[in-house]
Amino acid sequence: MSESDIHSGGCQCGAIRYCVSGLKRPTICHCRMCQKAVGGPFAALVVTENLSWTRGEPTYFQSSNLVRRGFCGNCGTPLTYEFEASNIDVTIASLDEPKLFAPVLQLSTESRLPWCEGLTELPERSPDDQAAAEAVFAGVENHQHPDHDTKSWETPAPDDKV
């Protein structure tokens, strides 16, 4: 397996980090359980053939008799969807490079919220509003873990603080 086949990810606070390989079939699931699990209109998930926790381990919620979901017990970031007797899915947005895994399939569209269909048509902030927002955001102190991991996949770098 080449290094380019290995991807890292983790939670917002950095208490949990992972590496994965064999990623396939990125999807969006609109089912009500996924909506509730991620607190959003859908869950974006990708199947992984290999998952290793490199820092910490998730807390689990058994969302049905066949599915458990892993999340960070510290910051609440949703991390996994684990269907009994199958590969584990990781949440696409918990990957360090989520842009690499554009969904190719939608699931449970009967539960899709009607307003999801027009999301790309919503207006964006005006240039003046954007400039004002950027001025406010300039003063934000980010406590989120950076989107990177060490090359060893085992030991965090000395300056990699949680």
KEVEX-111440 format. One record per residue (C-alpha): x, y, z. Coordinates in steps of 0.1 Angstrom, whole numbers, padded with zeros to 4 digits, always signed. Layout:
REM KEVEX-111440
XYZ;...
//
This chain:
REM KEVEX-111440
+0000+0000+0000;+0014+0034-0010;+0014+0064+0013;-0011+0081-0010;-0036+0054-0002;-0035+0063+0035;-0056+0092+0047;-0058+0107+0082;-0086+0123+0101;-0100+0129+0135;-0123+0149+0157;-0125+0187+0162;-0106+0188+0194;-0078+0163+0184;-0085+0138+0212;-0092+0112+0186;-0071+0107+0154;-0072+0079+0129;-0058+0067+0096;-0077+0048+0069;-0071+0031+0036;-0092+0014+0010;-0117+0042+0009;-0146+0036-0015;-0182+0045-0023;-0186+0080-0007;-0223+0086-0001;-0248+0110+0013;-0274+0094+0035;-0306+0113+0042;-0322+0089+0066;-0336+0103+0098;-0311+0084+0120;-0281+0099+0100;-0297+0134+0102;-0299+0131+0140;-0265+0115+0144;-0247+0144+0126;-0271+0172+0135;-0274+0181+0099;-0296+0174+0068;-0276+0144+0058;-0245+0123+0067;-0216+0122+0042;-0199+0088+0047;-0172+0068+0029;-0165+0031+0034;-0130+0021+0046;-0114-0013+0043;-0088-0005+0070;-0092+0018+0100;-0066+0024+0128;-0071+0047+0158;-0038+0066+0162;-0048+0087+0192;-0077+0079+0215;-0108+0059+0207;-0144+0069+0201;-0174+0066+0223;-0202+0046+0208;-0239+0050+0205;-0260+0020+0194;-0284+0038+0171;-0303+0006+0161;-0300-0031+0167;-0276-0033+0137;-0257+0000+0137;-0234+0017+0162;-0219+0052+0156;-0186+0064+0169;-0180+0099+0181;-0156+0119+0202;-0168+0118+0238;-0150+0151+0244;-0161+0174+0215;-0189+0153+0200;-0176+0151+0164;-0193+0122+0146;-0167+0098+0133;-0180+0064+0122;-0211+0045+0111;-0206+0008+0118;-0232-0016+0103;-0230-0051+0117;-0209-0075+0097;-0197-0050+0072;-0169-0024+0067;-0168+0007+0088;-0178+0041+0072;-0161+0072+0084;-0176+0107+0081;-0161+0124+0051;-0158+0158+0069;-0138+0142+0097;-0111+0134+0071;-0082+0159+0069;-0088+0162+0031;-0126+0158+0027;-0125+0174-0007;-0109+0142-0021;-0141+0122-0015;-0170+0137-0033;-0202+0116-0028;-0212+0094-0058;-0245+0082-0044;-0274+0094-0023;-0292+0070+0001;-0326+0072+0017;-0338+0100-0004;-0373+0094+0008;-0362+0112+0040;-0343+0140+0022;-0354+0174+0035;-0372+0193+0007;-0350+0224+0011;-0318+0204+0004;-0325+0205-0034;-0320+0243-0036;-0289+0247-0015;-0266+0255-0043;-0290+0282-0054;-0289+0301-0021;-0273+0336-0023;-0239+0342-0008;-0229+0372+0014;-0225+0405-0003;-0189+0417-0006;-0196+0443+0022;-0211+0416+0045;-0182+0393+0037;-0156+0419+0046;-0174+0426+0079;-0176+0389+0087;-0138+0385+0079;-0131+0414+0103;-0149+0396+0131;-0133+0362+0122;-0099+0378+0123;-0103+0380+0161;-0113+0344+0165;-0089+0321+0184;-0092+0287+0168;-0090+0258+0193;-0097+0232+0166;-0071+0205+0159;-0053+0212+0126;-0061+0190+0096;-0029+0170+0096;-0012+0140+0112;+0023+0128+0115;+0038+0106+0089;+0045+0077+0114;+0007+0073+0119;+0016+0062+0154;+0031+0090+0174;+0020+0127+0173;+0047+0152+0166;+0061+0170+0197;+0043+0203+0187;+0010+0185+0179;-0010+0196+0210;-0045+0185+0218;
//
